[in-house]
Amino acid sequence: MHTFINVQDIGPLKAALQEAAETKKDRFAHSTLGKNKTLLMIFFNNSLRTRLSTQKAAINLGMNVIVLDVNAGAWKLETERGVIMDGDKSEHLLEAIPVMGSYCDIIGIRSFAGLTDRDYDYSETVLNQFIHYSGRPVFAMETATVHPLQAFADLITIEEHKTKARPKVVLTWAPHPKALPQAVPNSFAQWMNAADVDLVITHPEGYELDPRFIGNAKVEYNQMKALEGADFVYAKNWSCPGVTCDDYGKVINKDMSWTIDAAHMAVTDNGKFMHCLPVRRGMIVTDDVIEAPTSLVIPEAANREISAQVVIKRMLQSL
């Protein structure tokens, strides 16, 4: 595996989930696989779970790990071609990338959407420059449009906690004070479409995700109707995706009736609550729901180590 961006990159999901289960039983079964190999983790944005879980996964495989915070520990990088670099950016990404590649064997990239130019964000300019110019295998640690490590961990969590062969999974929008990217809901929808689940997506009008990620999911604008009989409730805010209106990256709705509370969970089939974290309590979800025994946010976060380890292991095996 040379790149990991979309669900197709992982191959058959059944095999990937089986590998994840085996990894969880013995995280150190392949502790010499990464001997004398180096993972470079590059962060253009803040991170907690992604940073810790991915670094731990690489260490489990015996790798050396270098972590670079671009905005705190490096020259400011220019990403556009054809510009006159007379501002505050001292180095171009096209020189920096091959230099970075010369110091490592695998690269992980985290770079969020700017939420001002949809075409630029959805073309994944920064990620694709690393793929084209680094000469190394590259995996996404969240990009402008996708977060596959999170979605893989979400699927592992659902597989571990489902009580029926084909559970009903509801991805629901929830309010947030700031504009957030669509990466997490995009990947979650993409991975659930590829899995054996009944996926329903619910959100206010104007928040329609890109059709390439919606796939065969049912879209329901009535949140309570969508939640009826749900086995898993995945709450997540995202800003306007700019598919059905011109407000890309904007907050166009703050309706607090979409906050997941006990009344919402009461219409589910003893549904399990999920969220990628960090979460705004009182906006995305109420305290009683996230602290209930049916909340999976902690095991879900713990599975980030497992999803990352499966991906890095496969990349090491392909070197």
N, C-alpha and C positions, 0 to 999 in steps of 0.2 A: 504494500500500500504506500503510494508516493504522496498522496494528498488525502486529507480528511476534512471535508467541508459539508457534504450532503449525505443523506442516508444511503444513497447508492454506493458510496465509497466503502462502507463497512461490509458489503456483500450480504449473503443470506442472514437475515436477522436471527433465525433460530440458532445458527452456529455461533453468532456473536453473543447471544444471550447465554448459551451454554458455556462459552469461554469466560464470560463475566462471572458466572456462578463458580466455575473452577478457580478463577483468580481470587474470588472472595474467600474461598476455603483455605487457600495458601497463597498469600500475597508475595511470598519470597521463593516460589518454586522456580522462577527464572531469574534469580538474583545475580547471575553472572552474564546474562545475555547482553547487558549494556556496559560490560567492563571496558574501560578505556574509550567509551563513547560519551559525547557531550550533547546535552539538550540545551538550546538557547531559547529562553522564554522572553518574548519582547512585548512589553505593555505600553500601549499608547494611552491606556485608560486605567482607572483604578480597578482593583480586584481584591477579593478576600478568598472565597471558596476556590475559584479557578486557580489562583496562584498557589495556594497551599496544597490543594488536591493533586494538581498536575506535578508539582515539584515532588511531593511524596510518592506519586506513582513512578516517576523516573528513578528516584532513589531506591524504591523497591526492586527495580530492574537492574540496579548496580550502576546507573549512569552518573556522570558528573553533570551538574546543573549550573548554568549561568542565567541570572535574571537581570534584565535591563529595563529600567523605567525610562522611557524615551523623554518624557516631559520633566523628569527630575534629575536624571543622571547622564544626559547626553546632549550633544548639540541639537538645537531645534532643526527639524528636518523639513525640507521642502519636498512635496509629493507631486507637484505639477510639472509637466514638461513645458519647455518653451518660455519659461518665465525669466525675468531679470531679477536675480537674487540680491536686491538692494535693500531688503528689509531686515527682520530680526532672525531669519533662518540662515544658518551658517553652512549647512551641508545638505546635499541632495540625496534623497533616498536611493537613487540609482547608483551612487558611489558607495553609500553606506551598506546597502544590501549585500553585494558580493564580499565586502570586508567582513560583515557579520557571518556570512556563510563559510568563510575560511577558518573560523574559530570553532565550528561545531559540526555535528552530524545530522541533527534534526532541529527544526525551528517550529516553535509555536507562536502564533500571532494573535494579539488582542487589540482590535481597533474598532471603535464604535462608529455609528452613523453620525454625520454632521447634522442631519435633519433639516437641511436647508435646500439641498439640491438632490432630488430623488434619483435622477439619472446617474449622478456621480456615485451616490451611496449604493444603488442597486447594481452598478457595474463592478463593485468591489475592487476599486482601483488599488488601494494599498495592499490588500491580500494578494492580488494577482501579480503585482510587481515582485513580491517575495517569491512567488511560485516561479516566475519567469527568470529572475536574475540571481537567485541565491545559490542555485545548483544543489539544493538540499530538499529532502522531504519536508513538507509544510503541513501543519494542521491548524485549524481554527480554534482559538480559545475565546471566541465571540468576535464577530465581525459586524459590518454595517447591517447585514441582513440575516445572519444565521448564528446559532450557538449549538453546534452538534454535540459537544461533550455534555452539555446540560440535557439535551433531548435524549441522548443515549442513557444517561443516568436516570432520567424520568421513566424511560421504558423498562429499565432494570427494576426500578422500584415498583412499577405497576405489575410486572411479572411476578415479583416476590409476594405481593399482597392481594392479588386478585383471587376471588372465590368462585369465579365462573369462567368458562373457556373464552367467552367473548364479552368482556365487560363493556359497559357504557362509560365513555370518557367524555367529560364536558370541559372544553376550554372556554372560560368566561372572562371577558373584559371586566376590569374593576377600576374605580376612579383613582387618580393620582394628581398631586399638585404640579408636577413637572412633566414636560414632554419626554417620553421614553421611546427608544427604538422598537422596531418590530422583530428583532432577531430571535428572542426567546419564543414568542408565539409562532413565528414562521417555522422554526425548526421543530417545535412541538407538534404542530399540525402535520408537517412533512413526515415525521417519524411515526406518528400515530396512523397516518394514512397507509404507511408501509406495514404496520403491525396488524394483528388480528384483533381489532377493537372496533366498537361502534362509536365513531367520533362525531360530536356535535360542537359547533362553535357558536357562541352567543355574544353579542355586543350591540351597542347602539348603532343606529344608522350613521354612516360616514366613517366607520372603523373597519371596513371590509379589507381583509388581508389580500395580498396578491394571489390571483388564481393559481399560480404555480405551486403555492404552498397549501391552499385550501383543498385542492385535489377533490376527492369524492366525499368530503365531509358535508354534513348537513349544517346549513347556517340558519339559526333561529334567533330572531330579534327579541322575542319574549323570553327573558332570562329565566323566570320561574318555570315556564313550560319546558325550556331546555334542560333544566336541572332535575326534572321529574324522573325518578328511577335511576339516577346516576350512581355509578359505583365509585367513580373518581371525579373530583372537582378540581380543576387546575385553574387557579385565579391568576390573572396577570394583566397589568395595564400596558397599553401601547398607544402611541400617538397616532394621529391620522395617517394611514399609509398612502394617501393620495391616489387611490385607485378610482374612487367614485366622486371625488371632489378635488379642488385645487388647494386644499389646506394641508399639504404634506408636512409632517413633523409638528403639527400644531395640536394643542389641547382644545378640542371642540366640545367637550362634554365633561362635567364633573358631577354627574348625577349620583349622589350618595346612596340612592336606593339600590345601586349595583354592588355595594359592599357586601361581601359574603358574611352573613351572620347566622344565628341558630335557625331563624325562619327559613332561610335559603337551604340550609343543610337538612331541614326537616322533611323536605319533599324528595330527597334522594333516597336511595336504597342503602341506608347506613353508609353513605358515601365517605370516602377518605379524602381529606383536604390536602392539596399539594400547592407548592409555590417554590420558585427557584431561589428566593432570598437574594438580597435583603428585602424585607417587606415593611410597608408602612401600616402599622397597626391602626385600626380605626378608620382606615381608608380602603385598603385592599380587603382586610379581614378583621373581624372583632377578636378580642382576647380569648373569649370562651371557645371559639372555633379553632384557633391556631394552637391553643393549649389542651384541646380535647384529646382523648386517646386515639381518635380517628385522624389526627393530624400526622402527616408523613413528612413534614418539612425537614426534620433532622435526619432520618434515614435516607431521604432523598439527597440531601447534601453530602452525606457520608458516601453515597454511591458515586459521587463525582470522582473519587479516587479510583474506583473500579473502572468506570468508563474510560478515564484517561489512561489507565494502565493497559487495558486491552488495545487501545489505539497505538500507544507508543510501542508496545510489544510487537505488534504487527509491522510497524515501520522499521523497527530494529531488524526483524526477520527478513525484511526486503532489501536491506543494505547490501 
